[in-house]
Amino acid sequence: MAVLYLVSLVIFLYAASTFSRHLPQQISEEAGRYSTRRRLDMEQCRTGNPIDDCWRCDPEWDNNRKRLADCAVGFGKDAIGGRDGEVYVVTDSDNDDPLSPTPGTLRYAVTREEPLWIIFDHDMVITLREQLLINSHKTIDGRGHNIQIAHGPCITLRNVSNIIIHNIYIHDCLPSGYAMVWNPFPQYAISGGSDGDGISIFGSRDVWIDHCTLANCYDGLIDAIYGSTLITISNNYMLHHNEVMLMGHSDEFLDDKNMQVTIAFNFFGEGLVQRIPRCRHGYFHIVNNVYSGWEMYAIGGSANPTINSQGNVFIAPENNSSKEVTKRESSLDSEWKNWNWRSEGDMMYNGAFFTPSGEEAPESYIKASSMVAKPTILLTKTSQYAGTLRCQIGHGC
């Protein structure tokens, strides 16, 4: 068994070293060094990842896009996005009007009242003038093109439900000051600002973020606060960022006690520092992810969150003072030792270690259990397909 895992580790480290090919071409200096993603052979396309195996092998995926809505797992599995609406094609990447959205733009599509499945007709780099407030029952589906949201304010979900964000490269997001923007509900202009997150989730539920690449934003890559819940963050590639994911507004905000988030099949790549994620209150299922390193810590928390870590791979950095996966934002051992944090089936490499606390019994983690963890050996295959996919019409994605 030890030999098997040693072999799998060698394979895994190779996958980790080449994983950065998930960055879209011609977007940064690094991109030129990355190899092109290999195209899936139809006979070998199944990887053991239940999300991808649900839809990626279909060569007619472009005609069956809405099948994706039936493929989510975890706490966000009921997010249907715009499945029950029409398909809307974004044709214009340049004319972002925050107050009176222009037909053909992404902002126009996401602010409609009706459900929509939003796709794109060519490669785009969309630079928003103000934060993009998305209405309920929307899917943003970037498959088939290189779709980037970058160099301006990015995505905000505020008091909405049923959102799917898929196959978008979100990077270099910036904060915005108070400005007039069109609020999709109750459809009037409001004054608001944003912190510079890649995706900000406020008071929202039934949200699924899948196969996105996120990097180098001003604040967080994905933050979920103010009572948000029933969220799945899956198959994403995150890199080059300090405070990666914040789950929970503050220690004093008790409405986050009901938060449930699944973080699954993600690849946490180079240049990440901390908060992968940082949790307050709530219940968090962290399952089948690959952590290729961190500078400070990987999983942190305060205010008694329940953390269920299963089937992950943790590769510690070389710095001997940063080998611990976990960090409690409390100086009192008597307090955090009662928090339910467990590691089950995780693989620890290069000296990584997880400090458990609280109860060990499975019944203590029922509210933080959302799917069955896969064996870690499968991650040597599934992890290389995290992040944005190079989907070509007429072939498996």
Beta strands, then each sheet from edge to edge (+ up, - down):
strand 1: 86-90
strand 2: 116-120
strand 3: 124-126
strand 4: 132-133
strand 5: 138-141
strand 6: 147-150
strand 7: 155-158
strand 8: 161-166
strand 9: 169-171
strand 10: 176-183
strand 11: 188-194
strand 12: 199-202
strand 13: 205-210
strand 14: 213-215
strand 15: 222-225
strand 16: 229-234
strand 17: 237-239
strand 18: 241-243
strand 19: 245-247
strand 20: 260-264
strand 21: 267-268
strand 22: 272-274
strand 23: 278-280
strand 24: 283-287
strand 25: 290-291
strand 26: 299-302
strand 27: 306-310
strand 28: 313-315
strand 29: 326-328
strand 30: 341-344
strand 31: 347-349
sheet 1: 1+ 2+ 5+ 8+ 13+ 16+ 20+ 24+ 27+ 30+
sheet 2: 3+ 6+ 9+ 14+ 17+ 21+ 25+ 28+ 31+
sheet 3: 4+ 7+ 12+ 15+ 19+ 23+ 26+ 29+
sheet 4: 10+ 11-
sheet 5: 18+ 22+
end
